Amino acid sequence: MEHPEPSQFRQAVSRFTTGVTVVTTVDGAGKRIGMTANSFTSVSLAPPTVLISIKAGRTLEAIRSTGKFAVNILPAFGKDLSIHFAGRPSLGSAPEFEPTGGMPKLLHAIAYFDCKAMRFVTVADHTVLIGAVCACTHEDEAEPLVFFSSRYHSLAN
């Protein structure tokens, strides 16, 4: 089977607008860790189920170990958080978290999904992870950070 060149595929898929999330969990030492991800979607409303797609790394390994993760949807002013969790720390201090009974919740997340890992499926260089939502919260009046054409944007009112 033929495939497009990776750069051509990247440019084409970048024309799909997504929200920006940070997937969080805790490592074996109890340290909060996370990674930026824009591949996130709901799968089912009953029971509440979500899907993320992430590359191999310490966040995925920690999720495999704990069986738990959270998805934090970033606010319009969350670009620095996204860049920080994408592995290019730009914040002057550590990210702030809110106390919860579950996985780490970022302060100012406009929506939060505390999840139990249900299934891991390896596809090419990513793992598709399906999670059962154990708890969720949201902010009614918040604007999301969005990603389009490989750049950050906010919604126009």
ABEGO torsion letter per residue (X at the ends): XBBBBAAAAAAAAAABBBBBBBBBBBBAAGBBBBBBBABBBBABAOBBBBBBBBBBEAAAAAAAAAGBBBBBBBBAAAAAAAAAAAGBBABABBBBBBBBABBBBBBGBABBBBBBBABBBBBEABBBBBBBBABBBBBAABBBBBBBGGBBBBBBX
